[in-house]
Amino acid sequence: MTPHPMVESADALIDVRRYDEAAALLGRRLAEEPDDVRAWTKLARCRLGAKDPEQALDAIDEALRRAPEDVNALYIHAQVLRRADHLDQAERWRKAEASLRAALRVDPGNSPVYASLAQFVLFYPSRRAEALELAREAVRLDPEEVRAYQALWMTAAGASDTETYDWALRQVLRLEPANSQALMLVSGQEAGQPGVTAGRAAEIFADALAVHPDSPGLQRDLDGATYRLLRGMRWLALLCLAAAGAMIDLFPGEGEEVRELPVPLGNRIWVLIVMAAIWGFGAWRRYRRLRAGVRLNVASLVRRGRWARIVLAQAAWTLLCALLITLPPWTAHTVPQALFWAGLLVPLSTLWFDRRMRA
C-alpha cells in the first residue's frame, strides 16, 4: 500500500531532523484518517527522534492497536522501548523481544528484525551465543544490509569471537565507508597494534576523520594520539638536559676527577650541535613528515587543550635549563646543578600521571 503524500513528506522531514514540522504534518493526516497505521508509525519515529520516548510509545501503541501484525510497527515498537527510560529495563527488553518475535512470525525473512532481535538478546549474558546466531541469520538473509553486520559485530564482541568481529566491521565499511562507529573501532584497532607510533596513530585517525569529519569519537581519538606526540617532546628536552649535564660533569662518580670549569667553548658548541640534532631529527623532521591534517590538529590541540599547553611548557622549560647550563662559561657547579634539577623536576612532576589526563 502506497503511503499518503503527507506521510511521505513527513518521512523526508524526519530524515533531516525537522521533527516539529513532521509532527504537525502527521497530526493533520491523522485528523483526516485516524486509522492510518503508517502515519502513527512515522509519528512514533518523529517523537523518538525528538527525544520524547513517552509520546513515541503512545503513538506506536496506537499503530499496533489498529494493526497488531504490522511488521514495521512491531519493529519500531522495539526501538521505542529501547529508549523508554521511564520503564523498567528488564520489562522493556522482554516486551521488545516479544514484538520482534511477533514480527518474525509474520515475516520470517526480515533481516533488520533479526538484527534488532540479536541486539536485544545480547542483553542477557547467558544468551550471547543465541544472539550471535540471530545476527548470522540476519547477514544470511541480506548480505548487503548494514544493520545486519552491525548486529554481527556487536554480538561477536559479546561472544568474544574476534575473527567474526573484525570481519563484520570491515563489511560495514565496505557497504557504508562513512559509518562513524565502524571507522572509530577499526581505526582504534589499527592504532592500538604493537609498534604503532603516536605519529602513525594520529595519521590513522586523521584519515578516518577525513571520511567522517563530524565524528566526535574520531576527533577525541585524534586528539589523544596528537597529545601523545606532544608528550614525547619532553623526552627530547630531557635528552638535551642530560647532554648538558654530562658536558659540565655535574655528578662525577666516586673517585673520579671533577672536570675543570669553565668548559671550553668548543665543547659547549659541540653540545649545542647535539641538541640541534636531537630536535631536528626527533621533532622538526618528524613533524614535517606528518600529514597536513595531523599538523593542523597539533596547532588546534595546543589552542584547545590545557594539558597540551602544559606539556609543551614543560618541554620548553627543560630545554631552557639545558641551554642555560651550556651557554655561559660557568666557573662553579652550584648554579648549573640547580638548573639541572629545576629542568628535571618540572616535567617529572606530572610525567607519570598526565597520560591519563584529557589533552
Stockholm file with secondary structure:
# STOCKHOLM 1.0

chainA/1-359         MTPHPMVESADALIDVRRYDEAAALLGRRLAEEPDDVRAWTKLARCRLGAKDPEQALDAIDEALRRAPEDVNALYIHAQVLRRADHLDQAERWRKAEASLRAALRVDPGNSPVYASLAQFVLFYPSRRAEALELAREAVRLDPEEVRAYQALWMTAAGASDTETYDWALRQVLRLEPANSQALMLVSGQEAGQPGVTAGRAAEIFADALAVHPDSPGLQRDLDGATYRLLRGMRWLALLCLAAAGAMIDLFPGEGEEVRELPVPLGNRIWVLIVMAAIWGFGAWRRYRRLRAGVRLNVASLVRRGRWARIVLAQAAWTLLCALLITLPPWTAHTVPQALFWAGLLVPLSTLWFDRRMRA
#=GR chainA/1-359 SS CCCCHHHHHHHHHHHTTCHHHHHHHHHHHHHHCTTCHHHHHHHHHHHHHTTCHHHHHHHHHHHHHHCTTCHHHHHHHHHHHHHCTTSCHHHHHHHHHHHHHHHHHHCTTCHHHHHHHHHHHTTSGGGHHHHHHHHHHHHHHCTTCHHHHHHHHHHHHHTTCHHHHHHHHHHHHHHCTTCHHHHHHHHHHHHTSTTCCHHHHHHHHHHHHHHSTTCHHHHHHHHHHHHHHHHHHHHHHHHHHHHHHHHHTSSCCTTCCCCCSSCCHHHHHHHHHHHHHHHIIIIIHHHHHSCHHHHHHHHHHHHHCHHHHHHHHHHHHHHHHHHHHHSSCCSSSHHHHHHHHHHHHHHHHHHTTGGGSCC
#=GC SS_cons         CCCCHHHHHHHHHHHTTCHHHHHHHHHHHHHHCTTCHHHHHHHHHHHHHTTCHHHHHHHHHHHHHHCTTCHHHHHHHHHHHHHCTTSCHHHHHHHHHHHHHHHHHHCTTCHHHHHHHHHHHTTSGGGHHHHHHHHHHHHHHCTTCHHHHHHHHHHHHHTTCHHHHHHHHHHHHHHCTTCHHHHHHHHHHHHTSTTCCHHHHHHHHHHHHHHSTTCHHHHHHHHHHHHHHHHHHHHHHHHHHHHHHHHHTSSCCTTCCCCCSSCCHHHHHHHHHHHHHHHIIIIIHHHHHSCHHHHHHHHHHHHHCHHHHHHHHHHHHHHHHHHHHHSSCCSSSHHHHHHHHHHHHHHHHHHTTGGGSCC
//
